Amino acid sequence: MNKYGVLLIGGRRTHQEMYAKIFKKHPLTSIVGVSDPKETSSFRKNLSKTLAKEYQVPYFDDLNLALENPQVHIISSTPEVEKRGEVILQCIEAKKHVYLDKPLCGNIIEAKNIASSANKSSIKTQMFSMVHLPWVQKAKKEISKNTLGKLKALHIENIFSKGKAGTIPYNKRRIEKTSVNKWTFTEAKREMFDIGVYPITLVNWLTNDIPKSVIGITGNYIFNEHYELDVEDFGSILMKFESGINASIIAGRFGWTSHPKSGPQKIVLIGENSTKIFDANSPRIEIYNTQKPFVPPRYNPLDPMGMWEETSKEFLVASKNSWQPFYSTQNIAELDINAFIDCIEKNITPEIDAQMGYTILKSILAGYISAATHKEINLSKI
């Protein structure tokens, strides 16, 4: 076994599919087992057992016993959102370093308790994010150089191009609610929560400022799956910060053929002197020739949004080849997990720790309240 044993909580059809590959590959980590929180459904347990079999490690029915295992040093935590609050606290109390799937959890009180417990502990926590991607790092360096002048505003967008577009019922309007009890579904996700966490994380990290208030909207424009589950496929949040900086984010999902690559991902920095745009898809080479155009996969009832490797084996997704990045792309999970292991080794606080995860969740949940009430929400009251 390598220096750090990793326990995976959660299995297939979660981001664990992606994280486990990196922990398996990293020279300092070894996967030592898979487990689930209590009262996990047999469906989810079977997905975890599948992952355990794939990595040839034991599946632990009892999470408490797994956490007592002296070979476990790091937890990779991807349980259902509804169970994250309790599970993460268990891991911190067991004095294990915790790699956190995003968002932190779905409940603000639980998030506050997680942050408080982590702050009192010597263990390291890190939530998965985009902050270590090279094009994002360039935006951070641009701010530190001060060539833009005083930063006045930011706009960040992240929209995933997956799923069959245009299935939303015509002339139907969904009404947003102030509170949410269920976050985890098979067919779709709450996209302002699940994708919106990326740009909101970037806004907080880039400004290094305290968010003061938010105005949020949600909408259903693309997918029937989201509409039938009563969840949004698009969201936008306006944020005001203590220093006077304003920020806007958009996040959501549109169809397979709505974008030549995986979807728009960009940061716009607006300073007193100039404005600069950082784009995940730029610089690029665009190729238009006799190659066959991208054809979406056939409809997958188990995973209509094409989210998981486990469900996509029989529904192969062709690559989109017309846009080719000028520089080689890097694995987002590998960059992020490498940074996490480095923080453990050097005993330094990760960029996006549990405390930051709590701050981010406040803005997201306030965004839903704002979307439901049509009011600006003061974050000090959340």
N, C-alpha and C positions, 0 to 999 in steps of 0.2 A: 504493500500500500504506500501511496505517496504521503507527503507531509500532512495534508488536510483531507479527512474523510468527509464526503458530502452525502447528506440524506436528502432525497427528493421527496417533497410533499406534493402530491398531485402527479398525474400521468399524462397519457395521450389526450389530444384535443384541448391542450392548454399550451402556454408558452414553454412548459417543461420540455416539449419536443425539441425546442431550440436551445434552451439552457443546458440540458443534459449533454448534448453533443460537445459543448464547450468545456464543461467540467470534466468530461471524459478525456478530452484532448489536452487540457492544461497540464503542464509538467509537475505542478505542485498539488494537484487534486486527484482523488479517486472517488468514484461513486460507490458507496458501501451499502445502500439500501433504498427502498421506496416505501412510503407510508401515506396514510390519509388520516384526517381528523375523525373523531367519533361521529357517528350518525351519517357517515358518507353513504350515498346510495350504492347498491350493488353494481349499477351501471358505471359509476365513477371508479369504484374499487377495481372493476375488471380492466378499465383503461390503465390504472396504475400498475396492476399485475402484469399487463402486457408490456409496459415499459420496463418493469423489473426483469422480466424474462429476456427482453431484448438486450439488456446490459448485464445479464447473468449475475444479478444480485438478489438478495432475499427481499420479500415483501413482508413488512411488519404490520400485523393487524392492529396492534396497540401502539399508538403514537407516543404515549408516555414512556413505554419501555424502549422504543427506538431512540428517544431523546436521552435516555440514561446510558446509552451505549457509548463507552469511552472512545470508540473509533470515530464517532461523529463529532466534527468540529464546525462544519458549515451546513446550514439548511438552505436549500433552494425551494422557496415557498410559492406554490401556484395553486392553492386550493380554490374552491368556488369563492367568489367575492364575499358572499354572505358569511363564510366561515373564517375569513382572514383575521379579523380582529382577535378572536380567541386563540387561534393557532399561533399567530406571531408573538403574542404575549407569552404563550407556553415556551416558545423557542428562546426568547430573550431571558425568561426566568431560568431556563436550563443552561444559560450562559453559552449559547451557540451563536456564532456569527450568522446573520440572516441576509440572504439575497432575495429581495422582495419583487414579486411581480407587480406590475402597475395596473391600476392605481392601488394605493396602499390598502384600502378596504372600502366599504360602502357606508360607514357610519362615523359621524364626526366625533362622537364621544369615544368610540373604540380607537380612532386614529390618534386622538389626544393622549389616551392612555398608553398607546404604543410608543409615541414620541417621548412621553415622560419616562417610561420604563427604560427605553433605549438610552436616554440622556444620563440616567443614573448608573448605567452599566458600562463595563469596559469593552463589551463586544461591539463589532462593527455591523451596521446595517446599510444597505444600499438598494434603492429602488431602480429598476430597469428604466432607462431613458435614452435619449438621443444625444446627450451632451458630449459624448466622446467621438462623434462622427467628425471627420476632417472638415467638412464644409461648415459645420456648426462651430467648431473650434476657431475657424477663420473669422466668424462674426464676433466671437468673444475678443479675439485679438484686436479687431478693428476698433472696438469700443475702448479697449485699454490704451490704444495708440492715441486716442483723442483727435484723430484727423477729421472726424465728423463735426467736431465742436461738441457742446453739451448735448447729450442725448435727450430728445424731446418726446419721441414716440417710437413704437415698434408695431409691426404687423407680421404675424406668423400664420402660415397655413399648412395644413396637413390633411389631405383627402386621399383615401385608399381607393384604387381602381380595381374592385373585385365584386362580382355578383352580376346578375342579369338585371339591367336597368329597365325602367319603364313599366314596371309591374304594379305600381301604386294605383289604387282605385281612383278613378276620375272624380273630381269635385268632392272629395272627402277631406275633412279637417280633423286632425287629432288635437286634443286639448292637453297641455302639459300639466303636471301635478307638482305640488310643492315638496312632497316627500316620496321616496321610493323604497319599497321593501324588497324587491327582487331585481338582481342585476345579471344573473347568469342564465342564459338561454342557449338552446342548441342551434336555432336557425339564424339568429342575428344577435347584435349587441346594442347597448345604449351608446351611440357613437360619440356624443359629446363627453361622455364619461371615459369610454375606452380608447378613443383616438384623441379626444380633446386634451387628455392628460399630457400628451407629447408637447404640443405648443405651449400649454400653460406652464409646464416644467421649464421650457426654454425661456419664456418671458421672465419667470422668477430668477432663473440662474443668470441670464444675461444682464438684468438690471441690478441684481444683488440688492433689491429694494423690498420694502414692505407693502404688499397689496392692501389697499384701503377699501375699495368698493368694486362691485361688478354689476354689469347689465347683461343679461343673457337672453338669447332666443333659441328655440329649437324648431325643427321642421321635419316634415315627411314629404319628400319630393321624388324619391327614386324607387324604393322597394316595398312590395306588398308584405314581405316577411316582417319588416319592422312595424308596419302599420298594424298588422294582425296581432302582434305581441304588445302593442301600445308602447313602443319605444321609438325614439327619433333616429333618422338616418343622417341628420345634419344638425350642427349647432354652431353658434357664434357667441363669443363673450367679449365685452369691452371691459377693460380693467383700468382703474386709477390707482396710482402708487403714492406713497407718502411724500416723495420728492417732487411730485408734480408730473412725472412721466405718465403718459397714457399708452395703452396697448390694446390691440385687437387681435383676436384669434378666430380662425374658422377651422372646423374639423368635421369630418364625416366620411361618407362612402358614396361613390357612384359606380357606374357599370364597368365591366371588363373593357369595353371598347370606347370608353369616354376619355381615355388618355393613352398616349403612345408608350408609356412605361407603367410604373406602379402607382402613379398619381402625383399631383403637385405637392412639393415640399419646399417651402422657401421662407426666408427671413428678410424683412425689410427694416433697416435701421434708418431713422430720421433724426438727423442732428441739426444744430443751429446753422452749420455751414454747408452741409451736403447730405445726400441720401445715398444709401448703398444697399444693393440687393444680393443676397446669398441664396443660391439655388442648388438643390441636390442634383438636379438634372442639367446643370450648366457648369463648365463648358461641356459640349457634346458634339458628336458627329451624327448627322442625320442621313440615313441611307434610304434611298427610294430607287428600287430596281425591280427585277422580275420575280423576286422572292414572293412566296405566298403571303398574303396579309394574315394578321393574327385572327384566329377563330376561337371564340370562347368555348370552354368545355361544355359538355352536355350537363343538364341540370342535375345537381346532386342533392337529393332530399335530406340527406344526413348533414350536409354542410353547404347550403346554397350560396353562402358568401365566400366559399373557397378559403376558409381560415386555417384549416389544419392539415398537416402532412398525412396523418393517420387516415383521414377520410378521403384523401385525394388520389390514392393509389390507383383506383379504378376510373378516376375522372381526371386524366392527365391534362394539365394546363400547359399549353404551348408557350414558348418564350416570345416576348415582344422584342423584335430585332431592329426596328427602324431608328430608334434612338440608342446610340452607344456612348457611354461615358468616355470622356477624354482621358480620365485617369481611372485606374483599376478601383473597383468598389471594394469596400471592406465590410466584413461581417459585423453588424451592429451589436449582436450579443457577445461576440468575441472581444470586441473593444471594451464593452461595458464590464464584462466579467473579469477580464484581465486587469482593468483598473481597480475592481473590487478586491481581488487577490493582492494586488500591489498595496492597497491601503491596509490590509490585514498585516502584511509583511512589514510595512514601515510604521505601523501604529499611527496612522493619520485618518482623519475623518473623511469619508467619501463625499463627493460633490453633492450627490442627491441621497441624503440619509433619511431616516424615518421622520425627523423633524421637518425636513423640506417636504416630504410626502404628505404630512399633516397640513402644512400650509397650502399645498397644491389642492388637496381634497376640499378644503374650505372654499376655495374659489369655484371649483366645479359644482359642489352642492349648492352654493349660493347662486350659481348660474341657473340651475333648475328652478330655484325659488323665484328668481327674477323673471324667468320665462313664463312661469305660471301666474305671477301676480302683476306683471308688466311694470315693475318698480325697480329702481336701483337699490341694491342690497349692500348695507354697510357690513363689512366682514367682522368688525368687532362685536357684532350681535349674533354671530354664528357660533 
